[in-house]
Structure formats: structure tokens, C-alpha cells
Amino acid sequence: MLQTTAHVAAHSRAHGPTAALWHAVKLHRPVTEIDGACELAVCGSLARVTPEQPWPRTGTDVCPACALLTR
């Protein structure tokens, strides 16, 4: 069985003064197996995977830690 690792985009929820951000989630399984639950982002945040959104994301609403860790 060939196992590949990919980063997918995931969106977090806004909490108080913190805005919702796009995060990177490292998947060790096919995207088709994602069930819509929250996943652990590379920065340690919980975020809901959005397979339709590519990673890396651009813009001001991207988690700086995820952007740095996935370079």
C-alpha cells in the first residue's frame, strides 16, 4: 500500500477577538476519507478540512505558523 502525505486547507472558527483563519492539515490518508470533522492543523489548532480549497492559501486570513511550517 502506497501512503502519501499531503497538506489540505482547513478553516478554523473565530474565537472572541481571534478571527477565523485558514490552516494547513497534514493528511496521511486520502482526501475522500475526510468526514467533515475537525482535524489537527500543523500549528496545533483544530480546524475543519475543506478539500475544495487548495493549500497553500494566500491572503491575510492564513495562519502564519501553518504557512511557515509547510514551506
PDB file of N, CA, C and O in Angstrom:
ATOM      1  N   MET A   1       0.848  -1.174   0.000  1.00  0.00           N
ATOM      2  CA  MET A   1       0.000   0.000   0.000  1.00  0.00           C
ATOM      3  C   MET A   1       0.895   1.240   0.000  1.00  0.00           C
ATOM      4  O   MET A   1       1.767   1.384   0.856  1.00  0.00           O
ATOM      5  N   LEU A   2       0.677   2.112  -0.945  1.00  0.00           N
ATOM      6  CA  LEU A   2       1.433   3.357  -1.047  1.00  0.00           C
ATOM      7  C   LEU A   2       0.742   4.426  -0.216  1.00  0.00           C
ATOM      8  O   LEU A   2      -0.443   4.698  -0.407  1.00  0.00           O
ATOM      9  N   GLN A   3       1.475   5.025   0.694  1.00  0.00           N
ATOM     10  CA  GLN A   3       0.910   6.065   1.544  1.00  0.00           C
ATOM     11  C   GLN A   3       1.559   7.395   1.190  1.00  0.00           C
ATOM     12  O   GLN A   3       2.784   7.505   1.149  1.00  0.00           O
ATOM     13  N   THR A   4       0.744   8.390   0.937  1.00  0.00           N
ATOM     14  CA  THR A   4       1.266   9.711   0.609  1.00  0.00           C
ATOM     15  C   THR A   4       0.815  10.706   1.661  1.00  0.00           C
ATOM     16  O   THR A   4      -0.206  10.514   2.321  1.00  0.00           O
ATOM     17  N   THR A   5       1.580  11.759   1.809  1.00  0.00           N
ATOM     18  CA  THR A   5       1.241  12.823   2.739  1.00  0.00           C
ATOM     19  C   THR A   5       0.977  14.077   1.936  1.00  0.00           C
ATOM     20  O   THR A   5       1.748  14.435   1.045  1.00  0.00           O
ATOM     21  N   ALA A   6      -0.115  14.737   2.256  1.00  0.00           N
ATOM     22  CA  ALA A   6      -0.479  15.970   1.559  1.00  0.00           C
ATOM     23  C   ALA A   6      -0.984  16.981   2.571  1.00  0.00           C
ATOM     24  O   ALA A   6      -1.503  16.614   3.626  1.00  0.00           O
ATOM     25  N   HIS A   7      -0.832  18.244   2.248  1.00  0.00           N
ATOM     26  CA  HIS A   7      -1.408  19.307   3.065  1.00  0.00           C
ATOM     27  C   HIS A   7      -2.692  19.772   2.397  1.00  0.00           C
ATOM     28  O   HIS A   7      -2.727  20.003   1.188  1.00  0.00           O
ATOM     29  N   VAL A   8      -3.736  19.906   3.187  1.00  0.00           N
ATOM     30  CA  VAL A   8      -5.006  20.435   2.686  1.00  0.00           C
ATOM     31  C   VAL A   8      -5.385  21.641   3.531  1.00  0.00           C
ATOM     32  O   VAL A   8      -4.905  21.798   4.653  1.00  0.00           O
ATOM     33  N   ALA A   9      -6.242  22.486   2.989  1.00  0.00           N
ATOM     34  CA  ALA A   9      -6.673  23.686   3.702  1.00  0.00           C
ATOM     35  C   ALA A   9      -7.800  23.346   4.676  1.00  0.00           C
ATOM     36  O   ALA A   9      -8.643  22.494   4.398  1.00  0.00           O
ATOM     37  N   ALA A  10      -7.795  24.019   5.805  1.00  0.00           N
ATOM     38  CA  ALA A  10      -8.831  23.842   6.818  1.00  0.00           C
ATOM     39  C   ALA A  10      -9.133  25.206   7.425  1.00  0.00           C
ATOM     40  O   ALA A  10      -8.234  26.028   7.602  1.00  0.00           O
ATOM     41  N   HIS A  11     -10.386  25.437   7.740  1.00  0.00           N
ATOM     42  CA  HIS A  11     -10.811  26.731   8.257  1.00  0.00           C
ATOM     43  C   HIS A  11     -11.184  26.600   9.724  1.00  0.00           C
ATOM     44  O   HIS A  11     -11.969  25.729  10.099  1.00  0.00           O
ATOM     45  N   SER A  12     -10.616  27.470  10.550  1.00  0.00           N
ATOM     46  CA  SER A  12     -10.935  27.451  11.975  1.00  0.00           C
ATOM     47  C   SER A  12     -12.117  28.370  12.247  1.00  0.00           C
ATOM     48  O   SER A  12     -12.535  29.134  11.377  1.00  0.00           O
ATOM     49  N   ARG A  13     -12.640  28.291  13.440  1.00  0.00           N
ATOM     50  CA  ARG A  13     -13.733  29.170  13.854  1.00  0.00           C
ATOM     51  C   ARG A  13     -13.159  30.385  14.566  1.00  0.00           C
ATOM     52  O   ARG A  13     -12.089  30.320  15.171  1.00  0.00           O
ATOM     53  N   ALA A  14     -13.875  31.477  14.484  1.00  0.00           N
ATOM     54  CA  ALA A  14     -13.464  32.677  15.218  1.00  0.00           C
ATOM     55  C   ALA A  14     -13.754  32.463  16.700  1.00  0.00           C
ATOM     56  O   ALA A  14     -14.797  31.920  17.064  1.00  0.00           O
ATOM     57  N   HIS A  15     -12.831  32.890  17.544  1.00  0.00           N
ATOM     58  CA  HIS A  15     -12.998  32.777  18.989  1.00  0.00           C
ATOM     59  C   HIS A  15     -12.718  34.131  19.616  1.00  0.00           C
ATOM     60  O   HIS A  15     -11.577  34.592  19.626  1.00  0.00           O
ATOM     61  N   GLY A  16     -13.769  34.775  20.145  1.00  0.00           N
ATOM     62  CA  GLY A  16     -13.594  36.086  20.766  1.00  0.00           C
ATOM     63  C   GLY A  16     -12.978  37.071  19.790  1.00  0.00           C
ATOM     64  O   GLY A  16     -13.513  37.270  18.700  1.00  0.00           O
ATOM     65  N   PRO A  17     -11.858  37.696  20.159  1.00  0.00           N
ATOM     66  CA  PRO A  17     -11.226  38.668  19.266  1.00  0.00           C
ATOM     67  C   PRO A  17     -10.391  38.019  18.154  1.00  0.00           C
ATOM     68  O   PRO A  17      -9.865  38.717  17.287  1.00  0.00           O
ATOM     69  N   THR A  18     -10.268  36.687  18.179  1.00  0.00           N
ATOM     70  CA  THR A  18      -9.465  35.991  17.178  1.00  0.00           C
ATOM     71  C   THR A  18     -10.319  35.690  15.946  1.00  0.00           C
ATOM     72  O   THR A  18     -11.389  35.092  16.058  1.00  0.00           O
ATOM     73  N   ALA A  19      -9.848  36.102  14.790  1.00  0.00           N
ATOM     74  CA  ALA A  19     -10.569  35.862  13.544  1.00  0.00           C
ATOM     75  C   ALA A  19     -10.391  34.408  13.096  1.00  0.00           C
ATOM     76  O   ALA A  19      -9.436  33.734  13.482  1.00  0.00           O
ATOM     77  N   ALA A  20     -11.320  33.951  12.286  1.00  0.00           N
ATOM     78  CA  ALA A  20     -11.174  32.621  11.687  1.00  0.00           C
ATOM     79  C   ALA A  20     -10.018  32.651  10.700  1.00  0.00           C
ATOM     80  O   ALA A  20      -9.883  33.596   9.923  1.00  0.00           O
ATOM     81  N   LEU A  21      -9.192  31.629  10.731  1.00  0.00           N
ATOM     82  CA  LEU A  21      -8.019  31.566   9.861  1.00  0.00           C
ATOM     83  C   LEU A  21      -8.026  30.276   9.047  1.00  0.00           C
ATOM     84  O   LEU A  21      -8.663  29.291   9.420  1.00  0.00           O
ATOM     85  N   TRP A  22      -7.306  30.304   7.934  1.00  0.00           N
ATOM     86  CA  TRP A  22      -7.049  29.101   7.155  1.00  0.00           C
ATOM     87  C   TRP A  22      -5.796  28.457   7.708  1.00  0.00           C
ATOM     88  O   TRP A  22      -4.790  29.127   7.936  1.00  0.00           O
ATOM     89  N   HIS A  23      -5.861  27.157   7.922  1.00  0.00           N
ATOM     90  CA  HIS A  23      -4.749  26.382   8.454  1.00  0.00           C
ATOM     91  C   HIS A  23      -4.389  25.272   7.482  1.00  0.00           C
ATOM     92  O   HIS A  23      -5.155  24.961   6.571  1.00  0.00           O
ATOM     93  N   ALA A  24      -3.223  24.680   7.679  1.00  0.00           N
ATOM     94  CA  ALA A  24      -2.803  23.516   6.904  1.00  0.00           C
ATOM     95  C   ALA A  24      -2.955  22.272   7.767  1.00  0.00           C
ATOM     96  O   ALA A  24      -2.547  22.250   8.929  1.00  0.00           O
ATOM     97  N   VAL A  25      -3.540  21.249   7.187  1.00  0.00           N
ATOM     98  CA  VAL A  25      -3.675  19.959   7.857  1.00  0.00           C
ATOM     99  C   VAL A  25      -2.880  18.947   7.057  1.00  0.00           C
ATOM    100  O   VAL A  25      -3.035  18.841   5.840  1.00  0.00           O
ATOM    101  N   LYS A  26      -2.040  18.213   7.737  1.00  0.00           N
ATOM    102  CA  LYS A  26      -1.234  17.182   7.085  1.00  0.00           C
ATOM    103  C   LYS A  26      -2.040  15.888   7.114  1.00  0.00           C
ATOM    104  O   LYS A  26      -2.315  15.337   8.180  1.00  0.00           O
ATOM    105  N   LEU A  27      -2.410  15.415   5.938  1.00  0.00           N
ATOM    106  CA  LEU A  27      -3.204  14.195   5.848  1.00  0.00           C
ATOM    107  C   LEU A  27      -2.318  13.008   5.518  1.00  0.00           C
ATOM    108  O   LEU A  27      -1.410  13.097   4.692  1.00  0.00           O
ATOM    109  N   HIS A  28      -2.599  11.902   6.177  1.00  0.00           N
ATOM    110  CA  HIS A  28      -1.888  10.659   5.914  1.00  0.00           C
ATOM    111  C   HIS A  28      -2.855   9.627   5.329  1.00  0.00           C
ATOM    112  O   HIS A  28      -2.583   8.427   5.329  1.00  0.00           O
ATOM    113  N   ARG A  29      -3.984  10.121   4.833  1.00  0.00           N
ATOM    114  CA  ARG A  29      -4.987   9.268   4.211  1.00  0.00           C
ATOM    115  C   ARG A  29      -5.608  10.027   3.053  1.00  0.00           C
ATOM    116  O   ARG A  29      -5.441  11.244   2.964  1.00  0.00           O
ATOM    117  N   PRO A  30      -6.310   9.355   2.174  1.00  0.00           N
ATOM    118  CA  PRO A  30      -6.912  10.049   1.025  1.00  0.00           C
ATOM    119  C   PRO A  30      -7.930  11.100   1.458  1.00  0.00           C
ATOM    120  O   PRO A  30      -8.622  10.928   2.462  1.00  0.00           O
ATOM    121  N   VAL A  31      -8.016  12.174   0.703  1.00  0.00           N
ATOM    122  CA  VAL A  31      -8.968  13.250   0.995  1.00  0.00           C
ATOM    123  C   VAL A  31     -10.394  12.717   0.979  1.00  0.00           C
ATOM    124  O   VAL A  31     -11.254  13.243   1.685  1.00  0.00           O
ATOM    125  N   THR A  32     -10.656  11.697   0.195  1.00  0.00           N
ATOM    126  CA  THR A  32     -12.005  11.121   0.123  1.00  0.00           C
ATOM    127  C   THR A  32     -12.444  10.502   1.446  1.00  0.00           C
ATOM    128  O   THR A  32     -13.636  10.268   1.645  1.00  0.00           O
ATOM    129  N   GLU A  33     -11.514  10.234   2.347  1.00  0.00           N
ATOM    130  CA  GLU A  33     -11.855   9.660   3.645  1.00  0.00           C
ATOM    131  C   GLU A  33     -12.139  10.713   4.712  1.00  0.00           C
ATOM    132  O   GLU A  33     -12.438  10.366   5.855  1.00  0.00           O
ATOM    133  N   ILE A  34     -12.049  11.992   4.358  1.00  0.00           N
ATOM    134  CA  ILE A  34     -12.343  13.068   5.314  1.00  0.00           C
ATOM    135  C   ILE A  34     -13.846  13.118   5.515  1.00  0.00           C
ATOM    136  O   ILE A  34     -14.604  13.147   4.545  1.00  0.00           O
ATOM    137  N   ASP A  35     -14.281  13.127   6.763  1.00  0.00           N
ATOM    138  CA  ASP A  35     -15.710  13.068   7.051  1.00  0.00           C
ATOM    139  C   ASP A  35     -16.304  14.392   7.525  1.00  0.00           C
ATOM    140  O   ASP A  35     -17.446  14.415   7.985  1.00  0.00           O
ATOM    141  N   GLY A  36     -15.574  15.478   7.426  1.00  0.00           N
ATOM    142  CA  GLY A  36     -16.099  16.772   7.832  1.00  0.00           C
ATOM    143  C   GLY A  36     -15.834  17.123   9.285  1.00  0.00           C
ATOM    144  O   GLY A  36     -16.213  18.203   9.737  1.00  0.00           O
ATOM    145  N   ALA A  37     -15.195  16.237  10.017  1.00  0.00           N
ATOM    146  CA  ALA A  37     -14.865  16.523  11.407  1.00  0.00           C
ATOM    147  C   ALA A  37     -13.649  17.446  11.460  1.00  0.00           C
ATOM    148  O   ALA A  37     -12.949  17.628  10.463  1.00  0.00           O
ATOM    149  N   CYS A  38     -13.412  18.013  12.617  1.00  0.00           N
ATOM    150  CA  CYS A  38     -12.223  18.854  12.787  1.00  0.00           C
ATOM    151  C   CYS A  38     -10.983  17.976  12.795  1.00  0.00           C
ATOM    152  O   CYS A  38     -11.004  16.840  13.269  1.00  0.00           O
ATOM    153  N   GLU A  39      -9.913  18.524  12.264  1.00  0.00           N
ATOM    154  CA  GLU A  39      -8.630  17.838  12.215  1.00  0.00           C
ATOM    155  C   GLU A  39      -7.593  18.730  12.896  1.00  0.00           C
ATOM    156  O   GLU A  39      -7.798  19.935  13.036  1.00  0.00           O
ATOM    157  N   LEU A  40      -6.509  18.145  13.308  1.00  0.00           N
ATOM    158  CA  LEU A  40      -5.426  18.888  13.944  1.00  0.00           C
ATOM    159  C   LEU A  40      -4.536  19.502  12.869  1.00  0.00           C
ATOM    160  O   LEU A  40      -3.962  18.791  12.044  1.00  0.00           O
ATOM    161  N   ALA A  41      -4.428  20.830  12.887  1.00  0.00           N
ATOM    162  CA  ALA A  41      -3.588  21.547  11.919  1.00  0.00           C
ATOM    163  C   ALA A  41      -2.122  21.408  12.320  1.00  0.00           C
ATOM    164  O   ALA A  41      -1.814  21.031  13.450  1.00  0.00           O
ATOM    165  N   VAL A  42      -1.221  21.714  11.387  1.00  0.00           N
ATOM    166  CA  VAL A  42       0.210  21.577  11.679  1.00  0.00           C
ATOM    167  C   VAL A  42       0.659  22.504  12.800  1.00  0.00           C
ATOM    168  O   VAL A  42       1.680  22.246  13.438  1.00  0.00           O
ATOM    169  N   CYS A  43      -0.086  23.581  13.053  1.00  0.00           N
ATOM    170  CA  CYS A  43       0.265  24.508  14.139  1.00  0.00           C
ATOM    171  C   CYS A  43      -0.324  24.086  15.481  1.00  0.00           C
ATOM    172  O   CYS A  43      -0.008  24.683  16.510  1.00  0.00           O
ATOM    173  N   GLY A  44      -1.185  23.053  15.479  1.00  0.00           N
ATOM    174  CA  GLY A  44      -1.789  22.582  16.718  1.00  0.00           C
ATOM    175  C   GLY A  44      -3.226  23.020  16.910  1.00  0.00           C
ATOM    176  O   GLY A  44      -3.863  22.591  17.873  1.00  0.00           O
ATOM    177  N   SER A  45      -3.761  23.850  16.042  1.00  0.00           N
ATOM    178  CA  SER A  45      -5.151  24.281  16.128  1.00  0.00           C
ATOM    179  C   SER A  45      -6.075  23.222  15.560  1.00  0.00           C
ATOM    180  O   SER A  45      -5.664  22.389  14.753  1.00  0.00           O
ATOM    181  N   LEU A  46      -7.317  23.262  15.984  1.00  0.00           N
ATOM    182  CA  LEU A  46      -8.340  22.414  15.386  1.00  0.00           C
ATOM    183  C   LEU A  46      -9.043  23.202  14.302  1.00  0.00           C
ATOM    184  O   LEU A  46      -9.413  24.359  14.505  1.00  0.00           O
ATOM    185  N   ALA A  47      -9.228  22.575  13.148  1.00  0.00           N
ATOM    186  CA  ALA A  47      -9.876  23.259  12.028  1.00  0.00           C
ATOM    187  C   ALA A  47     -10.590  22.233  11.162  1.00  0.00           C
ATOM    188  O   ALA A  47     -10.191  21.071  11.083  1.00  0.00           O
ATOM    189  N   ARG A  48     -11.662  22.693  10.512  1.00  0.00           N
ATOM    190  CA  ARG A  48     -12.449  21.825   9.646  1.00  0.00           C
ATOM    191  C   ARG A  48     -11.863  21.820   8.239  1.00  0.00           C
ATOM    192  O   ARG A  48     -11.736  22.871   7.610  1.00  0.00           O
ATOM    193  N   VAL A  49     -11.505  20.634   7.749  1.00  0.00           N
ATOM    194  CA  VAL A  49     -10.894  20.486   6.428  1.00  0.00           C
ATOM    195  C   VAL A  49     -11.897  20.845   5.341  1.00  0.00           C
ATOM    196  O   VAL A  49     -13.063  20.452   5.386  1.00  0.00           O
ATOM    197  N   THR A  50     -11.415  21.595   4.373  1.00  0.00           N
ATOM    198  CA  THR A  50     -12.203  21.976   3.205  1.00  0.00           C
ATOM    199  C   THR A  50     -11.453  21.490   1.973  1.00  0.00           C
ATOM    200  O   THR A  50     -10.626  22.223   1.430  1.00  0.00           O
ATOM    201  N   PRO A  51     -11.727  20.256   1.515  1.00  0.00           N
ATOM    202  CA  PRO A  51     -10.948  19.676   0.412  1.00  0.00           C
ATOM    203  C   PRO A  51     -10.991  20.490  -0.882  1.00  0.00           C
ATOM    204  O   PRO A  51     -10.077  20.386  -1.700  1.00  0.00           O
ATOM    205  N   GLU A  52     -12.032  21.293  -1.080  1.00  0.00           N
ATOM    206  CA  GLU A  52     -12.131  22.097  -2.301  1.00  0.00           C
ATOM    207  C   GLU A  52     -11.141  23.256  -2.311  1.00  0.00           C
ATOM    208  O   GLU A  52     -10.864  23.811  -3.374  1.00  0.00           O
ATOM    209  N   GLN A  53     -10.609  23.631  -1.167  1.00  0.00           N
ATOM    210  CA  GLN A  53      -9.695  24.765  -1.065  1.00  0.00           C
ATOM    211  C   GLN A  53      -8.250  24.282  -1.134  1.00  0.00           C
ATOM    212  O   GLN A  53      -7.857  23.400  -0.370  1.00  0.00           O
ATOM    213  N   PRO A  54      -7.466  24.842  -2.027  1.00  0.00           N
ATOM    214  CA  PRO A  54      -6.068  24.402  -2.141  1.00  0.00           C
ATOM    215  C   PRO A  54      -5.199  24.955  -1.010  1.00  0.00           C
ATOM    216  O   PRO A  54      -5.495  26.003  -0.438  1.00  0.00           O
ATOM    217  N   TRP A  55      -4.151  24.249  -0.708  1.00  0.00           N
ATOM    218  CA  TRP A  55      -3.102  24.746   0.189  1.00  0.00           C
ATOM    219  C   TRP A  55      -1.820  24.746  -0.622  1.00  0.00           C
ATOM    220  O   TRP A  55      -1.548  23.748  -1.287  1.00  0.00           O
ATOM    221  N   PRO A  56      -1.024  25.785  -0.611  1.00  0.00           N
ATOM    222  CA  PRO A  56      -1.050  26.916   0.305  1.00  0.00           C
ATOM    223  C   PRO A  56      -2.068  27.976  -0.097  1.00  0.00           C
ATOM    224  O   PRO A  56      -2.292  28.239  -1.278  1.00  0.00           O
ATOM    225  N   ARG A  57      -2.664  28.564   0.901  1.00  0.00           N
ATOM    226  CA  ARG A  57      -3.607  29.662   0.726  1.00  0.00           C
ATOM    227  C   ARG A  57      -2.824  30.962   0.739  1.00  0.00           C
ATOM    228  O   ARG A  57      -1.708  31.026   1.255  1.00  0.00           O
ATOM    229  N   THR A  58      -3.420  31.992   0.169  1.00  0.00           N
ATOM    230  CA  THR A  58      -2.817  33.321   0.209  1.00  0.00           C
ATOM    231  C   THR A  58      -3.813  34.283   0.824  1.00  0.00           C
ATOM    232  O   THR A  58      -5.017  34.026   0.817  1.00  0.00           O
ATOM    233  N   GLY A  59      -3.325  35.370   1.347  1.00  0.00           N
ATOM    234  CA  GLY A  59      -4.200  36.382   1.926  1.00  0.00           C
ATOM    235  C   GLY A  59      -3.837  36.672   3.361  1.00  0.00           C
ATOM    236  O   GLY A  59      -2.886  36.110   3.905  1.00  0.00           O
ATOM    237  N   THR A  60      -4.598  37.548   3.963  1.00  0.00           N
ATOM    238  CA  THR A  60      -4.317  37.960   5.333  1.00  0.00           C
ATOM    239  C   THR A  60      -4.961  37.034   6.360  1.00  0.00           C
ATOM    240  O   THR A  60      -4.682  37.144   7.554  1.00  0.00           O
ATOM    241  N   ASP A  61      -5.820  36.126   5.906  1.00  0.00           N
ATOM    242  CA  ASP A  61      -6.510  35.230   6.841  1.00  0.00           C
ATOM    243  C   ASP A  61      -5.890  33.841   6.897  1.00  0.00           C
ATOM    244  O   ASP A  61      -6.585  32.858   7.154  1.00  0.00           O
ATOM    245  N   VAL A  62      -4.577  33.755   6.655  1.00  0.00           N
ATOM    246  CA  VAL A  62      -3.851  32.485   6.704  1.00  0.00           C
ATOM    247  C   VAL A  62      -3.027  32.440   7.982  1.00  0.00           C
ATOM    248  O   VAL A  62      -2.374  33.419   8.341  1.00  0.00           O
ATOM    249  N   CYS A  63      -3.057  31.318   8.659  1.00  0.00           N
ATOM    250  CA  CYS A  63      -2.294  31.134   9.884  1.00  0.00           C
ATOM    251  C   CYS A  63      -0.803  31.276   9.578  1.00  0.00           C
ATOM    252  O   CYS A  63      -0.277  30.518   8.763  1.00  0.00           O
ATOM    253  N   PRO A  64      -0.111  32.220  10.205  1.00  0.00           N
ATOM    254  CA  PRO A  64       1.314  32.406   9.919  1.00  0.00           C
ATOM    255  C   PRO A  64       2.154  31.190  10.312  1.00  0.00           C
ATOM    256  O   PRO A  64       3.140  30.883   9.643  1.00  0.00           O
ATOM    257  N   ALA A  65       1.782  30.508  11.368  1.00  0.00           N
ATOM    258  CA  ALA A  65       2.553  29.327  11.782  1.00  0.00           C
ATOM    259  C   ALA A  65       2.403  28.201  10.761  1.00  0.00           C
ATOM    260  O   ALA A  65       3.387  27.536  10.434  1.00  0.00           O
ATOM    261  N   CYS A  66       1.201  27.976  10.255  1.00  0.00           N
ATOM    262  CA  CYS A  66       0.989  26.935   9.241  1.00  0.00           C
ATOM    263  C   CYS A  66       1.745  27.274   7.962  1.00  0.00           C
ATOM    264  O   CYS A  66       2.359  26.403   7.345  1.00  0.00           O
ATOM    265  N   ALA A  67       1.697  28.538   7.570  1.00  0.00           N
ATOM    266  CA  ALA A  67       2.405  28.962   6.361  1.00  0.00           C
ATOM    267  C   ALA A  67       3.913  28.707   6.493  1.00  0.00           C
ATOM    268  O   ALA A  67       4.556  28.259   5.544  1.00  0.00           O
ATOM    269  N   LEU A  68       4.461  28.989   7.652  1.00  0.00           N
ATOM    270  CA  LEU A  68       5.882  28.782   7.893  1.00  0.00           C
ATOM    271  C   LEU A  68       6.240  27.297   7.963  1.00  0.00           C
ATOM    272  O   LEU A  68       7.251  26.875   7.402  1.00  0.00           O
ATOM    273  N   LEU A  69       5.423  26.516   8.642  1.00  0.00           N
ATOM    274  CA  LEU A  69       5.719  25.098   8.845  1.00  0.00           C
ATOM    275  C   LEU A  69       5.543  24.256   7.587  1.00  0.00           C
ATOM    276  O   LEU A  69       6.059  23.140   7.525  1.00  0.00           O
ATOM    277  N   THR A  70       4.832  24.757   6.589  1.00  0.00           N
ATOM    278  CA  THR A  70       4.608  23.965   5.369  1.00  0.00           C
ATOM    279  C   THR A  70       5.486  24.402   4.216  1.00  0.00           C
ATOM    280  O   THR A  70       5.300  23.934   3.093  1.00  0.00           O
ATOM    281  N   ARG A  71       6.413  25.264   4.457  1.00  0.00           N
ATOM    282  CA  ARG A  71       7.335  25.695   3.384  1.00  0.00           C
ATOM    283  C   ARG A  71       8.291  24.607   3.032  1.00  0.00           C
ATOM    284  O   ARG A  71       9.136  24.787   2.155  1.00  0.00           O
TER     285      ARG A  71
END
